[in-house]
Amino acid sequence: MEIKNILPEFSLGLSPMEAVTTPCFRQICKKYGVDVLFSEFISSDALARGIESSCKKMDFKEEERPLAIQIFGNNETSLREAAELAAQSSCDWIDINWGCPVKKVAGKGCGSGILNDIGKMEYLTKKVVESVNIPVSVKTRLGYSDDNKPIVEVAERMQDVGVQLISIHGRTRNQMYKGEADWTLIGEVKNNPRMNIPVFGNGDIDSAEKMLEYKNRYGVDGILIGRAAMGNPFIFRQCKDLLEGKQASLFGIKERIDACKEHLRGLRDWRGDRYAILEMRKFYSGYFRGLNNFKPYRIRLVTTNSYEEVEEILSLIEQTFDYEF
Ligand SMILES: Cc1cc2nc3c(=O)[nH]c(=O)nc-3n(C[C@H](O)[C@H](O)[C@H](O)COP(=O)(O)O)c2cc1C
């Protein structure tokens, strides 16, 4: 199986995000039309050691396909072991995270920390490709710093060691999340005649209109949406609408509450009440963006420690704000 054979002509993807792209949220995004899904990043060291909470992050349902499990690390043995374990989960392919900029990851040469040592990036990627009989993709950034953006060469070298898809976030490691994503180099990778694997662009896509504009301007094979999808799985339907030449759909309070409750219940079923209560807190402003005078409800949602109360507040919001927005 080759990745490009199971992708649609243009792919809309939910960008991998730690503690966000959980199975239940991915399933909700799927309902709204997302084409490609990735797990949260999973430490290869932790997977190789059999840490239960890390192994749990490999859970997924059939309906989520095509789905990639994303691993990160810097140690050849654990990267290979983690890739083998991920492959046993029967995911469609393995994605290597060579993009995470946070100190505790990049500082150890994992994630985008590897962009200081392209030779090692190439070596480790090749070892992962060789260790499994399912495809491998990578997600990375433009480079390490402003004066070091080797992504065009990196993409070629990834392709040459057998990587079948590359996703590029248009920032450098040192930029973290600051400034604006620069898509011009993503376009250069896509237009490089040496490249024949799919190239996905990523960074700052926050509306269906911007998705369509960037798709047309840079000609990428897919676009990954991250932060703008948090509490807003509806963005994928809106993207699909525009891609099909239709007007973007609007989503009323009932649909938003239903998605939010499904998300809450899914997290509870997966990891228990406490995990659900705490992890949902970062999603409410997404689900209810645009509601006038929502703040007092949000404060209650993010301060209560009772699962039942969260459900009650959500029902109250539904009764109070019964208009389209
Ligand atoms: C909370 C959060 C967690 C993230 N976790 C991951 C991760 O596990 N793996 C990964 O490749 N990128 C991760 N990212 C980066 C996103 O996938 C994406 O590349 C980045 O947010 C830029 O896209 P956006 O502007 O659409 O959000 C994370 C980003 C955020 C905000």
The ligand as a MOL file (V3000), in Angstrom:
LIG
                    3D

  0  0  0     0  0            999 V3000
M  V30 BEGIN CTAB
M  V30 COUNTS 31 33 0 0 0
M  V30 BEGIN ATOM
M  V30 1 C -1.7970 22.1810 21.7450 0
M  V30 2 C -0.9570 21.7710 20.5710 0
M  V30 3 C -0.4120 20.5000 20.5510 0
M  V30 4 C 0.3550 20.0810 19.4450 0
M  V30 5 N 0.8330 18.8040 19.4210 0
M  V30 6 C 1.4430 18.3490 18.2840 0
M  V30 7 C 1.7910 16.9760 18.1500 0
M  V30 8 O 1.5500 16.1550 19.0510 0
M  V30 9 N 2.3810 16.5940 16.9890 0
M  V30 10 C 2.6350 17.4760 15.9540 0
M  V30 11 O 3.1540 17.0760 14.9070 0
M  V30 12 N 2.3270 18.7690 16.0700 0
M  V30 13 C 1.7170 19.2150 17.1940 0
M  V30 14 N 1.3130 20.5220 17.2540 0
M  V30 15 C 1.5200 21.3950 16.0770 0
M  V30 16 C 0.2990 21.3670 15.1710 0
M  V30 17 O 0.0830 20.0790 14.6170 0
M  V30 18 C 0.4640 22.3630 14.0070 0
M  V30 19 O 1.6080 22.0080 13.2680 0
M  V30 20 C 0.6210 23.8050 14.4650 0
M  V30 21 O -0.3090 24.1180 15.4930 0
M  V30 22 C 0.4190 24.7740 13.3000 0
M  V30 23 O -0.8360 24.5880 12.6770 0
M  V30 24 P -2.1120 25.5400 13.0160 0
M  V30 25 O -1.6620 26.9540 12.7690 0
M  V30 26 O -3.1850 25.0810 12.0710 0
M  V30 27 O -2.4610 25.3190 14.4550 0
M  V30 28 C 0.5830 20.9650 18.3690 0
M  V30 29 C 0.0540 22.2480 18.4160 0
M  V30 30 C -0.7110 22.6560 19.4960 0
M  V30 31 C -1.2860 24.0370 19.4960 0
M  V30 END ATOM
M  V30 BEGIN BOND
M  V30 1 1 1 2
M  V30 2 1 2 3
M  V30 3 2 2 30
M  V30 4 2 3 4
M  V30 5 1 4 5
M  V30 6 1 4 28
M  V30 7 2 5 6
M  V30 8 1 6 7
M  V30 9 1 6 13
M  V30 10 2 7 8
M  V30 11 1 7 9
M  V30 12 1 9 10
M  V30 13 2 10 11
M  V30 14 1 10 12
M  V30 15 2 12 13
M  V30 16 1 13 14
M  V30 17 1 14 15
M  V30 18 1 14 28
M  V30 19 1 15 16
M  V30 20 1 16 17
M  V30 21 1 16 18
M  V30 22 1 18 19
M  V30 23 1 18 20
M  V30 24 1 20 21
M  V30 25 1 20 22
M  V30 26 1 22 23
M  V30 27 1 23 24
M  V30 28 2 24 25
M  V30 29 1 24 26
M  V30 30 1 24 27
M  V30 31 2 28 29
M  V30 32 1 29 30
M  V30 33 1 30 31
M  V30 END BOND
M  V30 END CTAB
M  END
